[in-house]
Amino acid sequence: MSASGEINRLRYLAAMGVPIYVTRRALPGAAVTAKYALRATAQIDVMKPSGTAPNAAPASPTNASSTHLSPRTRTSPPAAQALRESLRKDVGQSATARSLPDTQSSSTPINRSEPVTRFRLAVVICAGRLWLEGLGDEALAQEQVLLVTAMGRALTHPDGGDDAPAVTEFRWPLHDNAQLGLGAEEAAATLQGFLYRQIEEHACVELICLGDSSKALVANLQVPCARRYAPATRDVLENPLLKRDIWTALRA
């Protein structure tokens, strides 16, 4: 709706005494609301004829017809004036907030009720299995990929193939649009769908979580295969004594 159309709509509603409600904050997934205010109407003193009694109210078509309106459609002037004052106050506060230099743009609603969940996962397809490991702020090293490849060959020995592992990354959030939701529930649903597609596409027989971070992310997810938990490859490279623990976990 155009600005002039919205102003006319507000005038009609105010004249009929219909309450006008505006949003206090942007809702997730909702379109951006443009708020308008009605200017205060000037008070005009009507000149009375000299022959009219001081206390007599002038008869006008408007006053005569108002007696036939239902009580729900008649609104006293104080109520209409209070409605206009409330509307001007709400719109004035909105305009003041937009004029502040540090205020976020209206195109991105502010929703601080739930913090944004952020994480990165290394996803490796090797030996018919899906391997997951949390990355944090670091990149996946080549030594980690070689270690996963060696563990995959050990699990499939002597029938292990020579196919190179497929390495990808899952990053959350996928976007910065707060209207679509960036919390933990949205992250879990998106990650579960991603893992399901990877498992089905590559016919993986197991989901192996390397490290505590990846274990915590997938602990409550539904996946169409068995799952195992083992130490992170980064920890194993830093402490070779963990190889015994990771081999015990993989053979269980």
C-alpha positions, -999 to +999 in steps of 0.1 A: +000+000+000+013+035-008+019+061+018-011+082+008-033+051+009-021+043+044-027+078+056-063+077+043-068+044+060-057+058+093-080+088+089-110+066+082-103+044+112-098+073+135-130+089+123-149+057+130-132+053+164-116+020+155-084+013+175-052+012+155-025-011+166+012-010+155+040-035+162+065-027+189+091-050+174+097-068+141+085-104+141+106-132+126+096-138+090+073-108+088+076-080+063+090-047+074+062-024+086+061+012+075+046+034+103+028+067+096+013+093+118-017+116+114-011+153+119-031+170+146-063+186+133-065+223+138-092+235+162-116+258+144-141+280+162-174+282+144-190+316+143-225+315+156-254+336+143-264+365+165-299+352+168-288+319+181-290+312+218-255+309+235-261+274+248-280+260+218-260+236+197-262+243+159-281+217+140-260+202+112-265+172+090-236+155+107-251+158+142-285+148+130-272+116+113-250+106+142-281+098+163-289+069+140-255+053+142-250+023+165-232+029+198-202+009+186-197+033+156-200+066+176-168+079+192-166+109+214-141+137+205-119+130+236-115+094+226-106+102+190-081+128+202-065+103+226-062+078+198-045+104+176-021+114+204-012+077+211-005+071+174+016+102+171+036+091+202+043+056+189+053+069+155+074+096+170+094+071+191+099+050+160+113+080+141+136+089+170+150+054+171+157+054+133+175+087+136+201+074+160+234+066+143+240+033+162+205+019+157+202-012+135+184-008+102+147-015+101+153-041+074+170-064+100+147-068+130+163-069+164+156-101+182+179-106+212+157-131+229+179-160+216+216-158+209+229-168+175+245-202+174+278-204+155+299-234+147+319-251+119+322-288+112+346-307+090+327-334+070+348-362+055+334-391+035+358-420+037+356-458+038+318-457+035+315-436+067+307-400+075+333-384+098+326-352+117+350-330+136+345-295+150+368-269+136+363-239+157+383-210+142+410-232+127+412-248+093+412-286+087+449-296+083+461-321+057+475-343+085+440-346+099+426-358+066+454-383+062+447-396+097+410-401+089+420-419+057+443-442+076+416-450+101+391-457+073+415-481+056+421-499+089+384-504+093+379-518+058+411-539+057+417-560+036+388-549+013+396-512+017+395-492-016+419-465-028+392-438-032+402-404-021+382-390+008+356-363+000+361-333+023+336-305+028+325-281+056+292-273+073+291-238+086+263-223+108+247-198+103+242-202+066+232-165+063+229-134+085+192-128+080+178-128+116+142-129+103+147-166+093+160-177+127+196-183+138+191-201+171+199-236+183+166-252+171+171-239+135+208-250+136+199-285+147+172-290+121+194-277+093+224-299+104+202-330+107+189-325+071+225-320+058+237-352+075+207-372+063+214-361+027+251-369+030+245-404+045+219-413+019+239-399-011+271-417-002+255-448+014+274-444+047+271-472+072+283-452+102+285-417+115+317-412+134+320-381+156+356-370+164+359-349+195+335-336+221+323-306+200+309-327+172+295-352+197+275-325+214+261-312+181+247-345+169+239-362+202+202-355+199+198-357+161+181-385+142+203-401+116+196-432+095+227-451+105+248-462+135+271-437+152+304-438+171+323-414+192+361-411+192+388-386+201+394-356+178+422-360+152+438-328+163+442-342+198+455-375+185+482-356+164+492-337+195+492-367+218+500-400+199+491-420+231+454-413+222+457-437+192+450-466+215+418-449+227+406-441+192+413-476+179+394-491+209+364-468+201+364-477+164+366-515+171+338-514+197 
